[in-house]
Amino acid sequence: GSVQQGPRTLVVFCLPSALGLPSLHPQPLHHYSKEDRERYLQTLPEPNEVLLGEMRRRYPEPFETLPVQVRSPHCWRLFVKFCFFSGLPIAEGEMHYLVKSAVKTTPSSPGQEATHEFEEIALSHEVLEAVNGVVSAEILRLPNQKTFDYLQRQYCQQSAKLHQDVFDRSSWEIVLPEV
């Protein structure tokens, strides 16, 4: 669930399996075909009072700490993509940025080559706006050095997991909103 509170967004996560709903096998999402992922998503119910009641029943104490706005089904959406750095959800069809599949994403250990095993690295457009301002983010179209410096400073743990090639503008592509 998510609620906008001034310039900040409160995001509350609940995994389908935590409510007794079906889950995919324990492989990373990118190991499944797009058709498999879409088929799985079709099995999940829309957020409603029944699901929130199940959440309240299974997790009464954490549920009571939620703001009243997040206890309403209309605040809940299904997200399958998240910003690698901030953890912010990226809605289906929302503008964001991806590291190209040909780019090395995992750093090499001493004596080892960097791997090409691909993990989708997504960057929320909201992060680009926070770093560069709304107007500049629209003009940039791809993360710039200011953004990379910010990511490495503010999200140092996540950044440390990545190969340096990720922090090159030519390694990224924009995913535009669907019209």
CORFENGI-V130062 format. One record per pair of residues at least 24 apart in sequence whose ideal C-beta (glycine too) atoms are under 10 Angstrom apart, sorted by sequence separation. I is the first residue (numbers start at 1). GAP is how many residues later the second one is. D is the distance in whole Angstrom. If there is no record, write none. Layout:
I/GAP/D
I/GAP/D
//
This chain:
16/24/9
21/24/7
49/24/6
52/24/8
97/24/9
98/24/6
99/24/8
123/24/8
127/24/8
130/24/9
143/24/9
145/24/7
148/24/10
16/25/10
19/25/10
47/25/9
48/25/5
51/25/8
97/25/7
98/25/8
143/25/9
144/25/6
147/25/10
19/26/10
47/26/4
48/26/10
96/26/5
97/26/4
143/26/6
16/27/9
46/27/8
47/27/8
96/27/6
97/27/8
127/27/9
142/27/5
16/28/6
47/28/8
48/28/9
96/28/6
97/28/7
123/28/8
127/28/9
141/28/10
142/28/9
143/28/9
16/29/9
47/29/3
95/29/9
96/29/5
140/29/9
142/29/9
143/29/6
21/30/8
46/30/9
47/30/7
94/30/8
95/30/5
96/30/9
97/30/9
142/30/5
19/31/10
46/31/9
47/31/8
94/31/7
95/31/10
96/31/9
97/31/7
141/31/10
142/31/8
143/31/10
19/32/6
46/32/8
90/32/6
94/32/9
96/32/9
141/32/10
142/32/6
14/33/9
19/33/10
21/33/9
45/33/10
90/33/9
95/33/9
141/33/6
20/34/7
44/34/6
88/34/10
90/34/6
140/34/9
16/35/9
19/35/5
84/35/8
88/35/10
89/35/8
90/35/8
141/35/9
18/36/9
19/36/6
84/36/8
85/36/9
88/36/5
90/36/9
14/37/9
18/37/8
41/37/7
84/37/5
85/37/9
86/37/8
87/37/9
88/37/10
89/37/10
121/37/9
14/38/9
19/38/10
20/38/8
82/38/10
83/38/9
84/38/6
85/38/6
86/38/6
88/38/6
19/39/7
41/39/7
81/39/8
83/39/6
84/39/7
85/39/8
88/39/7
14/40/10
18/40/7
19/40/9
40/40/9
82/40/7
83/40/6
84/40/9
86/40/8
121/40/9
14/41/6
18/41/8
81/41/6
83/41/4
86/41/5
121/41/7
38/42/10
82/42/8
83/42/9
85/42/6
88/42/10
95/42/10
119/42/9
12/43/10
37/43/7
81/43/9
83/43/8
84/43/10
95/43/9
97/43/10
119/43/9
123/43/10
14/44/10
83/44/6
86/44/9
97/44/9
99/44/10
14/45/8
97/45/7
121/45/6
1/46/8
95/46/10
97/46/6
128/46/10
116/47/10
14/48/10
115/48/9
14/49/10
114/49/5
123/49/7
125/49/9
12/50/9
97/50/9
114/50/9
121/50/9
125/50/9
1/51/9
12/51/10
29/51/7
41/51/9
114/51/8
121/51/9
123/51/10
29/52/9
123/52/10
125/52/9
12/53/10
107/53/8
122/53/8
1/54/10
12/54/6
107/54/7
12/55/9
106/55/8
107/55/7
108/55/7
10/56/9
105/56/9
106/56/7
107/56/5
10/57/7
105/57/6
106/57/6
107/57/7
12/58/5
104/58/9
105/58/6
107/58/9
10/59/8
11/59/9
12/59/10
103/59/10
104/59/4
107/59/9
10/60/7
103/60/8
104/60/9
105/60/8
106/60/10
104/61/5
105/61/6
5/62/8
14/62/8
16/62/9
85/62/10
103/62/5
104/62/8
3/63/9
12/63/8
99/63/8
102/63/10
103/63/6
3/64/6
5/64/9
12/64/8
99/64/10
1/65/8
3/65/9
4/65/9
10/65/9
85/65/9
86/65/9
100/65/10
103/65/8
1/66/9
3/66/4
13/66/8
85/66/5
99/66/9
100/66/10
105/66/9
2/67/9
3/67/5
84/67/9
85/67/10
99/67/6
103/67/9
104/67/9
1/68/8
2/68/8
11/68/9
86/68/8
87/68/9
99/68/10
103/68/4
1/69/4
3/69/9
13/69/9
85/69/8
86/69/7
99/69/10
102/69/9
103/69/8
1/70/8
85/70/4
100/70/8
103/70/10
1/71/8
4/71/10
11/71/9
30/71/10
84/71/8
87/71/9
100/71/6
1/72/9
3/72/6
83/72/9
85/72/10
86/72/9
99/72/6
100/72/7
101/72/9
1/73/9
2/73/6
85/73/5
98/73/10
99/73/6
100/73/6
1/74/4
2/74/8
13/74/9
84/74/6
85/74/7
97/74/10
98/74/7
99/74/8
1/75/4
2/75/7
11/75/10
83/75/9
84/75/9
97/75/5
98/75/6
1/76/8
11/76/8
13/76/8
97/76/7
98/76/8
2/77/9
11/77/7
84/77/9
85/77/10
97/77/6
98/77/6
11/78/6
84/78/8
96/78/8
97/78/7
9/79/7
95/79/7
96/79/5
9/80/9
95/80/7
96/80/9
94/81/8
95/81/6
96/81/9
84/82/9
93/82/9
94/82/10
95/82/5
93/83/9
94/83/6
95/83/10
93/84/5
94/84/9
90/85/9
92/85/10
93/85/4
2/86/9
91/86/9
92/86/8
93/86/9
2/87/7
30/88/7
2/89/10
30/89/6
28/90/10
29/90/10
30/90/5
28/91/7
29/91/8
28/92/9
81/94/9
9/117/8
7/123/9
//
